[in-house]
Amino acid sequence: MQQRISPARSVSGSITLPGDKSVSHRYGMISAIAAGTTRIHNYSTGADCHSTLGCMRALGIEIEENGTEVVVHGRGLDGLRAPAAPLDAGNSGSTIRMLSGILAAQPFTTRIFGDESLSRRPMQRIMKPLAQMGARIHAREDKFPPLEIEGGALRPIEYALPVPSAQVKTCVLFAGLYAEGETSVLEPVKSRDHTEIALREFGADLTSERGRIRLAGRPRLEARELTVPSDLSSAAFFIVAALLVPGSRLSIAGVGLNPTRSALLDFLGGMGARIHVPALESVNGELVGEIVVEHSELKGGVIEGALTAAVIDEVPVLAVLGAATEEGLTVRDAGELRIKETDRIATIVTNLRRLGVEAEELPDGLIVPGRQKFRAATFDSFGDHRIAMAFAVAALRAGGESAIEGAEAASVSFPEFWDTLRAIAA
Ligand code: S3P
């Protein structure tokens, strides 16, 4: 599918966005192994989070859906049933990596597969700790999906994450739910902590201190009523759109502002962005607030070290923004981008060049000089949702009408993206 985008004179209005993808996955999985009926409000509308629900249904869990309200009839830690067919994780790395932690502890064997992009993404990062816990997992070429997971009794481990990855951390903690004793995970760089917050909400005994997370095995998880905050990573596209287009003022309601995600706002603020969060509240342990953003002239900056991990999903749209800043944007320590839904360093740079923007590709990042003009072009999503949306935002500032090929990819996290963009871009 192709979407055509005209330049915008301004980006303004008040919008609400779909539920956070990361939080929705976790609520979808944990509620299935909690005892009783969990009601989830504002569950993500994205295809990825529906891949998770599909897998949980295939594992014998009854799930009702009414729009974005999802009711999960949890069956307790030991209530999952052997699926009749292989599980389909679609495009979702979170589904396959996090769910594998639960599958590794089941008294049955599960096969789980994904689409072409997911079939190229590395799984050793979860296979290694799960093997240490006693699971047997077979993968294509020992590293790629499909996975065949022979579940069984697991032992607790202490695991130091070799890469900052919240998916791997979650996988180990989910497996640790089933191991007698204490499982602990050490993080060199703090990654998003939605799993820790959600497990505590459901009643697990979990502590997190100075980079070490400790979880007591075999907790009794209890059903809850939960509300998913709106997705900050989806909001990022509109925040950048408003920053880029002169005369813009946009308000985004109820956005998840968990400190492990909101470094994005501090980084933008440091470059001179006029972003304001009038008030914060806590919803099921997650910080939530309204974001008000106005067009701003930005200085430019460097993303590296811990900041890279904190804004990893926002790099595509930040790279676009970088070209319009005074001094440009440098991204380092972002080798992980090469193994996302696409090799995002390559797909960003390819599309930036189509935009008429100069950019240098580095092994672990990119350099985008500032003060560059955007020209209208035909961009390719390469099947990657965040690439499709980032270049739709770029098109708002181009000299004429642009096209995004493969625009349907946005549905993975944000099916309403195109309608929302049209509603706010004058
Ligand atoms: C996610 C963690 C990140 C992120 C992904 C969602 C999560 O991946 O890029 O979109 O929900 O835990 P990694 O764990 O591979 O860094």
Boltz pocket constraint, residues with backbone or C-beta under 6 A from the ligand:
constraints:
  - pocket:
      binder: B
      contacts: [[A, 21], [A, 22], [A, 23], [A, 94], [A, 164], [A, 165], [A, 166], [A, 167], [A, 168], [A, 170], [A, 192], [A, 312], [A, 313], [A, 336]]
      max_distance: 6.0
